């Protein structure tokens, strides 16, 4: 998917895979493409800070009415 298509995910929630099955709920703040890889800027739903991560490490959470 292109960045313009992924931009629709800004403001939506996902699960960020940290390691060994540990995941935290995050909000997508921004999207960028770097060397052909798609990255998300994420922040935790509860807590502080933000981080750029590979989109492959974030599983989007479906909203009501979505599949």
C-alpha positions in Angstrom: 0.0 0.0 0.0 1.1 3.5 -0.6 1.5 6.2 2.0 -1.6 8.0 0.8 -3.7 4.9 1.4 -2.1 4.3 4.8 -2.8 7.9 5.9 -6.4 6.8 6.6 -4.9 4.9 9.6 -3.8 8.1 11.4 -5.7 8.4 14.6 -6.6 4.8 14.8 -5.5 2.2 17.3 -3.3 -0.8 16.9 -1.3 -3.3 18.9 2.4 -2.8 18.9 4.4 -6.0 19.2 7.3 -5.3 21.6 8.8 -8.8 22.0 8.0 -12.3 23.3 4.2 -11.8 23.0 4.2 -8.5 24.8 2.0 -6.0 23.0 0.7 -2.5 23.9 -2.2 -0.5 22.5 -1.0 2.5 20.5 -2.4 5.3 18.3 -1.0 5.9 14.9 0.2 9.6 14.7 1.9 9.7 11.3 2.9 7.5 8.3 6.1 7.6 6.2 7.9 5.6 3.6 11.7 5.0 4.1 13.7 3.0 1.6 10.5 1.2 0.4 9.5 0.3 3.9 6.3 1.8 5.6 6.7 3.2 9.1 4.2 4.5 11.6 4.8 7.1 14.3 3.0 5.6 17.3 2.2 6.7 20.9 0.8 4.6 23.7 -2.9 5.0 24.6 -1.8 5.3 28.2 1.6 6.7 29.0 4.0 9.1 27.3 6.3 9.2 24.4 6.3 8.4 20.7 8.3 6.2 18.4 8.8 5.5 14.7 8.4 1.7 14.0 7.9 -0.6 11.0 4.3 -1.0 10.1 4.9 -4.8 10.2 5.1 -4.5 14.0 1.6 -3.0 14.4 -1.6 -5.0 14.2 -4.5 -2.6 13.6 -7.5 -3.0 15.9 -10.8 -3.1 14.0 -13.4 -0.5 14.9 -17.0 -1.4 15.4 -18.6 -2.1 12.0 -15.2 -2.9 10.4 -13.8 -6.3 9.5 
